[in-house]
Structures are given as C-alpha cells and as structure tokens.
Amino acid sequence: MRKWVVCLLMGCCLPMWAESDVNGDERVSVRDVVWIIDWLLNEDATNGHEYVDFGLPSGTLWAKTNVGATMNYETGVRVAWGETEEKSTYDWEAYKWAVVTDSGTTLTRYSGEMDTLRICDDAAMRLWGGLWRTPSIDQLLELMQYCRWNWALVNGMYGYRISRGSNYIFLPATGYQRDYGLYEENLSGSYWAIETYASNAQMGYSLYFDDEDIMWAYRARYSGRSIRPVISPDEALRRYDLNGDGYINVTDVELLANEVTER
C-alpha cells in the first residue's frame, strides 16, 4: 500500500514513494515489521546473489545472472511484464493484468503512462529477495552508454559481454515467448524494464539486442521475456525509510508497527 497521506499520529509526513508493504505481499502485516528488523540486523542487500559494480554514475549494481539462472549464460525464467512466474501460454487471455472481451483488451493494473512495477509484481524482488529490482529504462540506457558491448559466445550461448574496465557481465540472447512458442533464442535478447511504455500502457519498455543492434524497445506486456536484476543505491531508503528522515532505524519499525496495530 503506497502512503499518500500525512501521518498525524506520528507527527511526520511520509514521502510519496514510501511503501508500508515492504515485503511485497500486497498487505501490511507483522511480516513487514520483521523484514525491516531483519534489514537492520543483517543489511543483506543481495540475498546471496552476486553482482558487478561498473562504477556507473547512478551507482547501480548489476547482477551477474538472470533471474532464475545460476550461471551467466543461462536464460533463467521468462515472465510477462508484471508477473512473477513462468507459464505455458503467453497471450492477452493468459495475462494476469488484463481482461479480454469482444470489445477489446482492458488492463486491470498499470494502465497509466510510464507506470512503474510495484515490488509485489516485480519478479526480481519476488524471486530473489534482498533489494533486487527489475532495472528502469534509464538504468538500461546507462548500461548502453557507459559500457563496452561485444557479441560473444559463452558455453554455447550467444549474447553480449558488457564490460567497463576489468568488470563485466554477460547477457545471453534469451529470445522471447509468445503464445505457445519460444522465438529467437540464441539469436536475440529481450529484457524487461520496470516501466510501461509512455504512449501505450499495453506495452512495456525493454532492452532488445541481436548481433548487429542494441536498442531500447517496447513490447506487448503479455509476452515472456528475461530480467537482469539491479540494486539501486537508494533502494534500501526507498523501501524501509518510512518516515522519510534519510535513515533506517527503530523509528521506522515503530511507525510500521503502529500501522499494523491500527489495522
């Protein structure tokens, strides 16, 4: 639940981006309190997943593997935009956030321009935990601008070796899923961004590449595509700093505990 109101009881104003649902299960409960306490005790941003720090201006950390993969050349899971599980069919009828009738397709969530995934619908967060998120289009563009991209073959899988200095990641050409089929595997890569397309909410922003081109694109949200997770330097504050004072401490725990009690 996104906080849009002034918290009079605590005498503080919660920022618009603060979320009481810190664990992404679409409800505010004692489990969210436990999540903040666990962060204060452990500060485990990665939950065991490895990353590369390219020294990018934004400070973004890039995962070494795709969501659902254990090696950098593995495709991992392919999910529809805003879904967190693989499935056998990828079309509008099977899409979680749409209703199809004779008059057309109606979106039931994220129907605005440049809507951003909630953590409850982000496969990176739901499947990896920690502070992992699906990257924004700006983060993808930054990776394109500041890093060297070289088409490469790793363990039988084509893709791009993306490097800056001595650090690198490998993005495999995972292809994409639509209807009942898998297309362009080992020929092209298609990776979701966290926003809907600015001109058509039925589309999601994505990174697309093949052996000749690297570009941002927009694709139908029902299609199944890969995710390479990131950690943003301000993600912990965005997630856990509920009173907006720039720190994560017991005050945030108390604030959330009061909200849970009031419910």
C-alpha positions in Angstrom: 0.0 0.0 0.0 1.5 3.3 -1.1 1.5 6.1 1.5 -0.2 9.2 0.2 -1.4 10.8 3.4 0.0 12.7 6.3 0.6 10.5 9.4 -0.8 12.8 12.1 -0.3 10.3 14.9 3.5 10.2 14.4 3.7 13.9 13.5 5.5 13.2 10.3 4.8 13.4 6.6 5.5 10.2 4.7 7.1 10.6 1.2 5.0 9.6 -1.8 7.4 6.7 -2.6 7.4 5.1 0.8 5.8 1.7 1.0 4.4 0.1 4.1 4.2 -3.2 2.2 8.0 -3.6 2.4 8.0 -7.4 1.6 5.8 -7.1 -1.5 3.0 -9.5 -0.5 0.3 -6.8 -1.1 -0.7 -6.4 2.5 0.6 -4.6 5.6 1.3 -7.1 8.4 3.7 -8.1 11.1 5.8 -9.7 8.4 6.7 -6.3 7.1 7.9 -5.3 10.6 10.0 -8.5 10.6 11.5 -7.5 7.2 12.7 -4.1 8.5 14.1 -5.6 11.7 15.9 -8.3 9.6 17.4 -5.5 7.4 18.6 -3.6 10.5 20.3 -6.7 11.8 21.8 -8.1 8.6 21.6 -5.5 5.8 21.7 -8.3 3.3 21.0 -6.4 0.0 22.0 -9.3 -2.3 20.4 -12.4 -0.6 23.3 -14.4 -1.8 23.3 -13.3 -5.5 26.5 -11.9 -7.0 26.8 -8.5 -8.7 29.2 -6.3 -10.6 29.9 -2.7 -9.8 30.7 -0.9 -13.0 31.2 2.5 -11.2 28.3 3.9 -13.1 27.1 7.5 -12.4 23.9 6.2 -10.9 25.7 3.7 -8.6 23.6 0.9 -10.0 24.9 -2.6 -9.2 24.2 -5.3 -11.9 23.5 -8.9 -11.2 25.8 -11.5 -12.8 23.0 -13.8 -13.8 19.4 -13.5 -15.0 16.5 -14.2 -12.6 16.1 -17.9 -12.3 19.7 -18.7 -13.5 22.7 -19.8 -11.7 25.3 -19.3 -14.5 25.7 -16.1 -16.6 25.0 -18.0 -19.9 21.7 -19.5 -18.6 18.4 -17.9 -19.7 16.6 -18.1 -16.4 12.9 -17.5 -16.3 11.0 -15.6 -18.9 8.0 -13.8 -17.5 5.3 -11.5 -18.7 5.6 -7.9 -17.6 4.3 -7.6 -14.0 4.1 -11.4 -13.5 6.4 -13.4 -11.3 6.0 -17.0 -12.7 6.6 -18.8 -16.0 3.7 -20.4 -17.7 2.8 -22.4 -20.8 0.9 -19.7 -22.7 1.7 -16.1 -23.3 -1.1 -14.1 -24.7 -3.7 -11.5 -23.5 -6.1 -14.1 -22.4 -3.5 -15.6 -20.1 -2.1 -12.3 -18.9 -2.7 -11.6 -15.2 -3.4 -7.9 -15.5 -5.8 -7.9 -18.4 -9.4 -8.8 -19.2 -10.3 -9.7 -22.8 -13.8 -9.3 -24.1 -15.4 -8.9 -27.5 -14.9 -5.2 -27.3 -11.1 -5.5 -26.7 -8.5 -5.8 -24.0 -8.8 -3.9 -20.8 -5.8 -3.5 -18.4 -6.7 -4.1 -14.7 -3.4 -2.8 -13.3 -0.7 -0.4 -14.6 -3.0 1.3 -17.1 -1.2 4.7 -17.0 1.7 6.0 -19.0 5.2 5.2 -17.5 3.6 3.2 -14.6 6.3 1.5 -12.5 6.1 -2.0 -11.2 5.2 -2.4 -7.5 7.5 -4.7 -5.6 4.7 -7.3 -5.3 4.7 -7.7 -9.1 8.4 -7.5 -9.7 9.9 -10.9 -10.4 13.3 -9.8 -9.4 12.1 -8.9 -6.0 9.7 -11.8 -5.5 12.1 -14.5 -6.7 15.4 -13.1 -5.5 14.5 -11.0 -2.4 17.0 -8.6 -0.9 17.0 -5.3 -2.7 16.9 -6.6 -6.2 14.6 -5.0 -8.7 13.9 -5.1 -12.4 16.0 -2.2 -14.0 14.5 1.0 -15.2 14.8 2.2 -18.8 17.3 4.8 -17.5 19.4 2.1 -16.0 19.4 0.1 -19.2 20.3 3.2 -21.2 23.1 4.0 -18.8 24.5 0.5 -19.3 24.4 1.0 -23.0 26.1 4.4 -22.8 28.9 3.8 -20.3 29.9 0.2 -21.1 31.5 -1.7 -24.0 29.3 -4.3 -25.7 30.9 -7.2 -27.6 29.0 -10.0 -29.2 30.4 -13.2 -27.7 29.8 -17.0 -27.3 29.8 -18.4 -23.8 29.2 -22.1 -23.3 27.2 -22.4 -26.5 25.1 -19.3 -25.8 25.5 -16.2 -27.8 25.0 -12.8 -26.2 26.8 -9.6 -25.2 29.8 -9.4 -23.0 29.3 -6.0 -21.3 32.4 -4.5 -19.8 33.8 -1.4 -18.1 37.4 -1.6 -17.0 38.1 -5.2 -15.7 34.5 -5.8 -14.7 32.0 -7.5 -17.0 28.6 -9.3 -17.2 27.3 -11.5 -19.9 23.7 -11.0 -21.2 22.7 -14.2 -23.1 20.5 -14.0 -26.2 17.4 -15.4 -24.4 14.8 -14.8 -27.1 11.2 -14.4 -26.0 8.0 -16.3 -25.5 4.7 -15.5 -27.2 1.5 -17.6 -27.5 2.8 -21.2 -27.1 6.2 -20.7 -28.7 9.8 -19.7 -27.9 11.3 -17.4 -30.5 14.9 -16.2 -31.4 16.7 -18.0 -28.6 20.4 -17.7 -29.1 19.7 -15.1 -31.8 18.4 -12.1 -29.9 18.0 -10.9 -26.3 14.9 -9.2 -24.8 15.0 -8.0 -21.2 12.2 -6.2 -19.4 12.4 -2.7 -17.8 10.3 -1.7 -14.9 8.1 0.9 -16.7 5.2 0.7 -19.1 5.6 2.4 -22.4 4.9 6.1 -22.4 2.5 6.1 -25.3 0.7 2.8 -24.8 0.3 1.1 -21.4 -0.3 -2.3 -23.0 3.4 -2.2 -23.9 6.4 -2.5 -21.5 9.8 -0.9 -22.1 12.6 -3.4 -22.7 16.2 -3.8 -23.9 16.5 -5.6 -27.3 19.6 -6.8 -29.0 21.0 -9.1 -31.7 24.4 -9.4 -33.2 24.0 -6.1 -35.1 21.8 -3.8 -32.9 21.4 -2.8 -29.3 18.4 -0.6 -28.5 15.6 0.1 -26.1 12.2 -1.1 -27.3 8.6 -1.6 -26.2 6.9 -5.0 -26.3 3.4 -6.4 -25.5 3.3 -6.9 -21.8 1.8 -10.4 -22.1 5.0 -11.8 -23.8 7.6 -13.7 -21.8 11.0 -12.0 -21.5 14.1 -12.2 -19.3 15.1 -10.0 -16.4 18.6 -9.0 -15.3 18.2 -7.6 -11.8 19.8 -4.5 -10.4 20.3 -2.9 -7.0 19.9 0.9 -6.8 21.9 2.8 -4.2 18.8 4.4 -2.7 16.7 1.2 -2.8 17.0 0.5 0.9 15.9 4.0 1.8 13.1 3.8 -0.7 11.9 0.5 0.8 12.5 0.9 4.5 12.8 4.6 5.4 9.1 5.0 6.1 9.3 8.4 7.9 11.5 10.0 5.2 14.3 11.2 7.5 17.0 9.7 5.4 17.8 6.9 7.8 16.6 3.3 8.5 16.2 2.8 12.3 13.9 1.8 15.1 11.6 4.8 14.3 10.6 3.2 11.0 9.9 -0.1 12.8 7.7 1.8 15.4 5.9 3.6 12.6 5.0 0.4 10.7 4.2 -1.5 14.0 1.6 1.3 14.8 0.1 1.0 11.4 -0.2 -2.8 11.7 -1.8 -2.4 15.2 -4.3 0.1 13.9 -5.4 -2.4 11.2 
